[in-house]
């Protein structure tokens, strides 16, 4: 091998050596950040927090190689970094020490747990439907033929008392004649001095016509003209919009047949599908806000009018009804809507949701004990509201927990507490 070749072959080895030296220096400085030691220090004395508690040192380990366990201070046999002490008490509890001056550069922030009002915002998708209490069906109580259809299109608005159709009915025509004959007979009976039977016949004829759908005004018109009406007008029982029409002009209709369905849209329902896990939190009277893509930037406020007592077995959702005023008729049936329920839970102990670490079945936070010491604490969490989460058990109001950078803290805690607090396998589940 020539001299030039030997030199070229030696360059990578020299670079690798330089990189190893840089890595060792960087590892040493990282340990200094965690332990609070001055940069460049090679001290491997026990952690001040552990010594203050009077705890014996469990072992000495390397921050980069936690498998190293030695019973005396020194340097790591793998990377030559200074060993750090792990007090027996801190080992059992998973407690670590990070100097408070070093936390900000590492991105570690803390927040105090507070007891304050907690409100949930439960979102659900919904659909606008017609208010069932404002539906009116138009049916006839007598058979006949539609001679004229005044309302001939679905979607047409009608007022209460507006003529919907006129009907020719042989049965109705004969009943009108019977009414006129009964009235004529009553006049003769009054003249003869025996009006009781004739009055009863007139009342029976009037009742028959009323039951078939004639109004008092129509009866008076028949009596005044003393002639039966061949084509009788039938009017709308309510104001609203015709949402269903099953008849055309000239149709033969039968008694009981539904000809029109009229909906009053001055008030409309929103039926929202709420997941069963959230359904128990919603009650009648709770406020709700409705938004629609059809009207961007607009919100409609309402209250829960009814919670249906059953679930959809396919989607596992329960239906919740909200009643909305719709005087301007901007809201139309079958529109899709997003419903947000505001549920107040009262005063609850809460912390930022970022403070919680999920380790399989356990939920942990790191509690600041002061003097730079951080201890993992198992907690039971409850409701969530935005960036906040309720803590049911594990900490108290005023406790300070790590709310940012806790995964870095957890990694360091695992190094320090290998085989004890984190050694139960829960973190790997």
MARKOLLUM-996440 format. One line per field, with one value per residue (C-alpha): residue number from 1; residue in one letter; x, y, z. Coordinates in Angstrom, 1 decimal, always signed. Layout:
MARKOLLUM-996440
n	NUM/... $
res	A/... $
east	X/... $
north	Y/... $
up	Z/... $
//
This chain:
MARKOLLUM-996440
n	1/2/3/4/5/6/7/8/9/10/11/12/13/14/15/16/17/18/19/20/21/22/23/24/25/26/27/28/29/30/31/32/33/34/35/36/37/38/39/40/41/42/43/44/45/46/47/48/49/50/51/52/53/54/55/56/57/58/59/60/61/62/63/64/65/66/67/68/69/70/71/72/73/74/75/76/77/78/79/80/81/82/83/84/85/86/87/88/89/90/91/92/93/94/95/96/97/98/99/100/101/102/103/104/105/106/107/108/109/110/111/112/113/114/115/116/117/118/119/120/121/122/123/124/125/126/127/128/129/130/131/132/133/134/135/136/137/138/139/140/141/142/143/144/145/146/147/148/149/150/151/152/153/154/155/156/157/158/159/160/161/162/163/164/165/166/167/168/169/170/171/172/173/174/175/176/177/178/179/180/181/182/183/184/185/186/187/188/189/190/191/192/193/194/195/196/197/198/199/200/201/202/203/204/205/206/207/208/209/210/211/212/213/214/215/216/217/218/219/220/221/222/223/224/225/226/227/228/229/230/231/232/233/234/235/236/237/238/239/240/241/242/243/244/245/246/247/248/249/250/251/252/253/254/255/256/257/258/259/260/261/262/263/264/265/266/267/268/269/270/271/272/273/274/275/276/277/278/279/280/281/282/283/284/285/286/287/288/289/290/291/292/293/294/295/296/297/298/299/300/301/302/303/304/305/306/307/308/309/310/311/312/313/314/315/316/317/318/319/320/321/322/323/324/325/326/327/328/329/330/331/332/333/334/335/336/337/338/339/340/341/342/343/344/345/346/347/348/349/350/351/352/353/354/355/356/357/358/359/360/361/362/363/364/365/366/367/368/369/370/371/372/373/374/375/376/377/378/379/380/381/382/383/384/385/386/387/388/389/390/391/392/393/394/395/396/397/398/399/400/401/402/403/404/405/406/407/408/409/410/411/412/413/414/415/416/417/418/419/420/421/422/423/424/425/426/427/428/429 $
res	X/X/X/X/X/X/X/X/X/X/X/X/X/X/X/X/X/X/X/X/X/X/X/X/X/X/X/X/X/X/X/X/X/X/X/X/X/X/X/X/X/X/X/X/X/X/X/X/X/X/X/X/X/X/X/X/X/X/X/X/X/X/X/X/X/X/X/X/X/X/X/X/X/X/X/X/X/X/X/X/X/X/X/X/X/X/X/X/X/X/X/X/X/X/X/X/X/X/X/X/X/X/X/X/X/X/X/X/X/X/X/X/X/X/X/X/X/X/X/X/X/X/X/X/X/X/X/X/X/X/X/X/X/X/X/X/X/X/X/X/X/X/X/X/X/X/X/X/X/X/X/X/X/X/X/X/X/X/X/X/X/X/X/X/X/X/X/X/X/X/X/X/X/X/X/X/X/X/X/X/X/X/X/X/X/X/X/X/X/X/X/X/X/X/X/X/X/X/X/X/X/X/X/X/X/X/X/X/X/X/X/X/X/X/X/X/X/X/X/X/X/X/X/X/X/X/X/X/X/X/X/X/X/X/X/X/X/X/X/X/X/X/X/X/X/X/X/X/X/X/X/X/X/X/X/X/X/X/X/X/X/X/X/X/X/X/X/X/X/X/X/X/X/X/X/X/X/X/X/X/X/X/X/X/X/X/X/X/X/X/X/X/X/X/X/X/X/X/X/X/X/X/X/X/X/X/X/X/X/X/X/X/X/X/X/X/X/X/X/X/X/X/X/X/X/X/X/X/X/X/X/X/X/X/X/X/X/X/X/X/X/X/X/X/X/X/X/X/X/X/X/X/X/X/X/X/X/X/X/X/X/X/X/X/X/X/X/X/X/X/X/X/X/X/X/X/X/X/X/X/X/X/X/X/X/X/X/X/X/X/X/X/X/X/X/X/X/X/X/X/X/X/X/X/X/X/X/X/X/X/X/X/X/X/X/X/X/X/X/X/X/X/X/X/X/X/X/X/X $
east	+0.0/+1.4/+1.9/-1.0/-3.3/-2.4/-3.1/-6.4/-7.3/-6.4/-8.7/-12.0/-10.5/-9.3/-12.7/-14.4/-12.1/-13.0/-16.7/-16.3/-14.6/-17.4/-20.1/-18.4/-18.3/-21.9/-23.0/-21.1/-22.8/-26.2/-25.7/-24.7/-28.0/-30.0/-28.1/-27.6/-23.8/-21.6/-20.5/-17.2/-17.6/-16.7/-18.2/-20.2/-21.4/-24.9/-27.9/-28.4/-32.1/-31.5/-28.8/-31.1/-33.6/-31.0/-31.4/-28.5/-27.3/-28.8/-26.2/-24.3/-25.2/-24.5/-27.1/-26.4/-26.1/-28.6/-27.7/-24.5/-24.9/-21.9/-21.6/-19.0/-18.7/-16.4/-16.8/-18.8/-16.8/-18.6/-18.4/-16.2/-18.9/-19.1/-21.5/-24.5/-25.9/-29.4/-30.7/-32.6/-35.7/-35.7/-35.2/-38.3/-40.4/-39.0/-38.0/-35.4/-33.7/-33.5/-32.2/-34.8/-32.3/-31.9/-35.7/-36.4/-33.7/-35.0/-38.6/-39.8/-42.7/-44.9/-48.5/-50.4/-53.5/-56.5/-60.1/-62.3/-65.5/-65.2/-67.5/-67.7/-68.3/-69.9/-70.1/-72.6/-73.9/-77.5/-80.3/-83.1/-86.6/-90.2/-91.7/-94.1/-96.4/-96.9/-98.0/-101.5/-103.1/-106.0/-108.5/-112.1/-114.9/-117.0/-116.2/-116.5/-114.7/-112.2/-113.7/-111.1/-107.7/-106.7/-103.4/-101.7/-98.0/-95.9/-94.0/-96.9/-97.7/-101.3/-103.0/-105.5/-108.9/-107.5/-109.5/-107.6/-110.1/-113.7/-115.5/-118.5/-120.0/-123.4/-123.6/-122.9/-125.4/-128.1/-127.4/-127.7/-131.2/-132.2/-131.2/-133.3/-136.3/-135.9/-135.9/-139.1/-140.7/-139.8/-141.7/-144.8/-144.5/-144.2/-147.4/-149.2/-147.9/-145.7/-142.1/-140.1/-139.8/-139.0/-136.3/-134.7/-134.7/-133.0/-130.3/-129.6/-129.2/-126.9/-124.7/-124.4/-123.1/-120.7/-119.3/-118.6/-116.6/-119.0/-118.5/-121.2/-120.8/-121.4/-124.5/-125.8/-125.3/-127.3/-130.1/-130.1/-130.2/-132.5/-130.5/-127.9/-124.3/-123.2/-119.4/-118.4/-115.1/-112.8/-110.3/-106.9/-107.0/-103.7/-101.1/-97.9/-96.2/-97.6/-94.9/-97.0/-99.8/-101.4/-104.3/-104.7/-107.7/-110.4/-109.4/-111.9/-111.3/-112.6/-113.4/-110.2/-107.8/-105.0/-104.9/-102.4/-99.8/-99.1/-96.2/-95.8/-92.1/-92.1/-90.4/-88.2/-86.4/-82.7/-82.1/-78.5/-76.9/-74.8/-72.4/-73.5/-70.5/-71.6/-75.3/-75.5/-74.1/-76.9/-80.3/-83.4/-82.9/-79.2/-78.1/-77.0/-75.5/-76.4/-74.3/-74.9/-72.6/-75.5/-75.2/-71.5/-70.8/-74.3/-75.1/-78.5/-79.1/-81.6/-82.1/-82.4/-86.2/-86.0/-83.6/-84.9/-85.0/-83.3/-80.1/-79.4/-77.9/-75.8/-74.1/-74.4/-75.7/-78.7/-80.9/-81.3/-83.9/-83.4/-86.2/-85.3/-87.3/-87.5/-89.6/-87.5/-87.7/-83.9/-83.8/-85.1/-86.0/-83.3/-80.4/-77.3/-76.1/-73.4/-74.6/-72.5/-73.8/-72.4/-72.4/-71.4/-69.7/-69.2/-65.9/-63.5/-59.8/-58.1/-54.7/-53.5/-54.1/-50.5/-49.4/-50.7/-48.5/-50.3/-48.5/-50.8/-53.5/-51.9/-52.1/-49.1/-48.1/-44.8/-45.2/-42.7/-41.5/-39.3/-35.5/-35.5/-37.1/-39.8/-41.8/-44.1/-47.6/-50.4/-53.7/-57.2/-58.6/-62.2/-63.8/-61.9/-62.6/-60.4/-56.8/-57.9/-58.5/-60.2/-58.2/-60.4/-57.7/-53.9/-53.1/-54.6/-55.3/-52.1/-49.8/-47.4/-47.1/-45.0/-47.1/-44.5/-41.5/-42.8/-41.8/-38.2/-38.7/-40.3/-37.3/-34.9/-37.1/-37.0/-33.2/-33.0/-35.6/-34.8/-36.1/-38.4/-41.0/-40.9/-39.9/-43.4/-43.9/-46.8/-45.0/-44.7/-48.3 $
north	+0.0/+3.4/+6.3/+8.2/+5.3/+4.8/+8.5/+8.3/+5.2/+7.0/+10.0/+8.3/+6.8/+10.2/+11.7/+8.9/+9.6/+13.3/+12.5/+10.2/+13.0/+15.4/+12.9/+12.3/+16.0/+16.5/+13.6/+15.1/+18.5/+16.8/+15.2/+18.6/+20.0/+17.4/+17.2/+21.0/+20.6/+23.3/+22.6/+20.8/+19.3/+15.7/+15.3/+12.2/+13.0/+11.9/+14.0/+16.8/+16.1/+12.5/+13.4/+16.0/+13.2/+11.1/+8.3/+5.9/+5.8/+2.8/+2.6/+4.7/+4.6/+6.3/+8.5/+7.2/+3.5/+2.8/-0.9/+0.1/-0.3/+0.3/+0.5/+3.4/+6.7/+6.9/+6.9/+4.8/+1.8/+2.1/+5.8/+7.2/+9.7/+10.6/+8.3/+9.8/+8.6/+7.3/+7.6/+4.6/+6.7/+8.3/+5.0/+3.6/+6.6/+7.4/+10.8/+12.8/+16.2/+18.8/+22.1/+24.8/+27.0/+24.3/+23.7/+26.6/+25.7/+22.1/+23.2/+22.1/+24.1/+23.6/+24.5/+24.5/+22.3/+24.5/+23.9/+26.0/+25.7/+23.2/+23.3/+20.7/+21.4/+18.3/+18.4/+16.3/+16.1/+16.7/+17.2/+19.7/+18.2/+19.5/+20.1/+17.2/+19.2/+21.6/+19.1/+19.1/+16.5/+17.4/+14.5/+14.4/+12.6/+12.1/+10.7/+12.7/+14.2/+17.1/+19.7/+22.4/+22.3/+25.7/+24.4/+22.4/+22.4/+21.1/+23.9/+26.4/+28.5/+28.6/+30.5/+29.2/+29.2/+29.4/+27.3/+24.1/+22.5/+22.2/+18.9/+17.5/+14.7/+13.1/+12.1/+15.6/+17.1/+14.7/+15.6/+19.3/+18.6/+16.7/+19.7/+22.1/+19.7/+19.5/+23.3/+23.5/+20.8/+22.8/+25.8/+23.7/+22.2/+25.5/+26.6/+23.5/+24.0/+20.8/+22.1/+19.6/+16.8/+19.1/+20.9/+17.6/+16.7/+20.1/+19.6/+16.1/+17.3/+20.2/+17.9/+15.5/+18.3/+19.6/+16.2/+15.9/+19.1/+22.1/+25.2/+27.3/+29.9/+27.3/+26.1/+29.7/+30.2/+27.1/+28.2/+31.8/+30.7/+27.8/+25.7/+23.0/+23.8/+21.4/+22.1/+22.6/+24.4/+22.8/+25.1/+24.7/+24.0/+25.9/+28.1/+26.7/+25.1/+22.2/+19.5/+16.6/+16.5/+13.3/+14.6/+16.3/+18.1/+15.6/+12.9/+10.7/+10.8/+8.6/+9.4/+9.3/+9.7/+12.1/+14.8/+17.3/+17.6/+21.1/+22.0/+25.2/+26.1/+29.1/+26.7/+23.8/+20.9/+19.9/+16.2/+15.6/+12.2/+12.2/+9.4/+7.2/+8.1/+11.8/+11.2/+11.0/+14.5/+16.1/+17.0/+18.8/+22.5/+22.5/+25.3/+24.3/+26.2/+25.2/+26.1/+25.3/+25.3/+26.8/+30.0/+30.5/+32.7/+32.4/+30.7/+29.8/+29.3/+26.9/+24.5/+20.8/+20.1/+16.3/+13.4/+10.3/+7.2/+4.8/+4.3/+3.6/+0.1/+0.6/+3.9/+3.6/+7.2/+8.7/+11.4/+14.8/+17.3/+21.1/+23.5/+26.6/+29.7/+30.1/+33.2/+34.2/+30.6/+30.5/+27.0/+24.3/+20.6/+18.1/+20.5/+19.2/+21.0/+20.9/+21.1/+22.1/+21.4/+23.5/+21.3/+22.9/+20.4/+22.9/+23.3/+20.5/+20.0/+20.5/+20.6/+20.9/+17.8/+18.0/+17.2/+13.7/+10.8/+7.6/+4.4/+1.6/+1.4/+4.1/+7.9/+9.8/+13.3/+14.7/+16.6/+19.4/+18.7/+21.8/+22.0/+20.7/+17.3/+15.9/+12.8/+10.7/+10.4/+8.2/+10.0/+9.2/+11.6/+12.5/+14.8/+16.8/+20.3/+21.7/+21.8/+21.0/+17.6/+16.9/+15.0/+12.8/+11.4/+11.5/+15.2/+18.1/+21.8/+23.8/+20.9/+21.9/+19.5/+19.4/+20.6/+20.8/+18.6/+15.8/+13.1/+14.2/+14.1/+10.6/+9.3/+10.6/+9.0/+5.7/+5.8/+6.6/+4.2/+1.2/-2.0/-0.4/+2.3/+1.8/-1.8/-3.3/-3.3/-0.9/+1.6/-1.0/-2.1 $
up	+0.0/-1.0/+1.5/-0.1/+0.2/+3.9/+4.6/+2.8/+4.8/+8.1/+7.6/+8.4/+11.6/+12.7/+12.0/+13.9/+16.9/+16.8/+16.7/+19.7/+21.7/+20.8/+21.7/+25.1/+25.8/+24.8/+27.0/+29.9/+29.4/+29.2/+32.5/+33.9/+32.7/+34.5/+37.7/+38.0/+38.2/+36.7/+33.1/+33.0/+36.5/+37.0/+40.4/+41.0/+44.5/+45.6/+44.6/+47.1/+47.3/+48.3/+50.8/+52.4/+53.1/+54.8/+52.2/+51.5/+47.9/+46.1/+43.4/+40.9/+37.2/+33.9/+32.4/+28.9/+30.0/+32.8/+32.7/+34.6/+38.3/+40.5/+44.3/+44.2/+42.3/+39.3/+35.6/+33.2/+32.0/+28.6/+27.8/+30.6/+31.7/+35.4/+37.3/+39.1/+42.4/+42.8/+46.4/+47.6/+48.4/+45.0/+43.3/+44.9/+44.1/+40.6/+41.9/+39.9/+40.4/+37.6/+38.7/+38.3/+36.4/+33.8/+33.2/+30.9/+28.3/+28.4/+27.7/+31.1/+32.5/+35.6/+36.4/+39.7/+40.0/+40.7/+41.7/+39.4/+37.3/+34.5/+31.5/+28.8/+25.1/+23.7/+19.9/+17.9/+14.4/+13.8/+11.3/+11.1/+11.1/+11.2/+14.6/+15.0/+17.2/+14.3/+11.6/+10.3/+8.0/+5.7/+5.3/+4.3/+6.1/+3.0/-0.4/-3.6/-6.6/-6.6/-8.9/-8.3/-6.6/-5.2/-3.7/-6.5/-5.5/-2.7/-0.9/-1.3/+1.8/+3.0/+5.7/+8.2/+6.5/+3.0/+0.5/-0.5/-2.8/-3.8/-3.7/-5.4/-3.3/-4.0/-0.3/+0.8/-1.7/-0.4/+3.2/+2.4/+0.8/+4.0/+6.0/+4.0/+4.1/+7.9/+8.2/+6.0/+8.2/+11.3/+10.0/+9.4/+12.9/+14.6/+12.8/+14.0/+17.5/+17.8/+17.2/+19.4/+16.9/+14.0/+16.0/+16.7/+13.0/+12.1/+14.8/+13.6/+10.0/+11.0/+13.1/+10.2/+7.9/+10.6/+11.1/+7.4/+7.4/+6.8/+8.9/+10.5/+7.8/+5.1/+7.0/+7.2/+3.5/+2.7/+5.0/+3.6/-0.1/+0.7/-1.9/-1.6/-2.6/-5.4/-5.0/-1.4/-0.5/+2.1/+3.9/+5.6/+9.3/+10.0/+8.5/+7.2/+4.2/+2.2/+2.5/+1.1/-1.5/-2.7/-4.8/-8.2/-9.8/-10.8/-8.4/-6.8/-3.0/-0.2/+3.4/+5.6/+2.7/+3.5/+0.8/+2.3/+5.0/+6.3/+8.5/+10.5/+10.2/+12.6/+15.0/+14.0/+15.7/+15.6/+16.3/+17.3/+17.6/+20.8/+21.6/+24.5/+26.6/+26.6/+26.7/+30.5/+30.9/+28.8/+30.4/+29.5/+29.6/+28.9/+26.5/+23.0/+20.1/+16.5/+13.4/+9.8/+6.7/+4.8/+7.0/+7.7/+10.6/+12.1/+15.3/+16.7/+20.4/+21.9/+24.8/+25.0/+24.8/+25.0/+25.4/+23.6/+25.9/+23.4/+21.4/+17.8/+18.0/+14.9/+15.7/+19.5/+19.7/+21.5/+20.0/+21.6/+20.5/+20.4/+19.5/+17.6/+16.7/+12.9/+12.2/+9.2/+8.0/+7.3/+8.8/+6.5/+7.2/+6.4/+6.7/+8.5/+11.6/+14.2/+17.7/+20.7/+24.2/+27.0/+30.1/+33.4/+35.9/+38.7/+40.6/+39.7/+40.3/+36.9/+35.3/+31.7/+29.7/+28.5/+32.1/+32.0/+30.8/+29.6/+30.6/+29.7/+32.4/+34.5/+34.3/+35.7/+36.4/+37.8/+41.0/+41.8/+45.4/+45.5/+45.6/+41.9/+42.8/+40.6/+41.6/+39.4/+40.8/+39.6/+39.1/+38.2/+35.5/+34.7/+32.3/+29.6/+28.5/+25.8/+27.0/+30.6/+32.3/+35.6/+38.3/+40.4/+42.7/+43.2/+43.7/+45.6/+44.8/+44.9/+43.9/+41.1/+38.2/+35.0/+32.1/+29.4/+28.7/+30.8/+28.4/+28.8/+32.6/+32.3/+30.3/+33.0/+35.7/+34.0/+33.9/+37.6/+38.7/+36.5/+38.0/+40.6/+39.8/+36.1/+36.2/+36.5/+32.8/+32.8/+30.6/+27.9/+27.8 $
//
